[in-house]
């Protein structure tokens, strides 16, 4: 393997970027093997935690572009994981609801992500994992758009 210049390997930004590339591949591969995509997980997780929502709400909550939300919701409807019905409070809006099959798929996807976390963080102790998560959360919160 090629050596990396110390100017790069000593920079947290470079390390985070390299790790992000690796973890994206792990997550993509894991979800692909289970017939899912990352957007599916985001949408199912949001519906599970917050309940039925409009597609626009899902896009904001999940940080997914509107057109990608529509495509992902269409796929989830076809698979029976969500239902899309007209919103009774707003005539032009759809309401997306999680189905029992969607809850089961979310649990399967949780298992995939749990395995990815274990693979990714294997060299770290439980305490180190918790510390890393806390530090990354603080950094992300600092840079969130308001």
Secondary structure, DSSP 8 states (H G I E B T S, - for coil): -----HHHHT-HHHHHHHHHHHHHHHHHHHHHHTT--HHHHHHHHHHHHH-SEEHHHHHHHHT--HHHHHHHHHHHHHTTSEEEEE-TT-TT-EEEEE-HHHHHHHHHHHHHHHHHHHHHTTTS-HHHHHHHHHHHHHHHHHH---
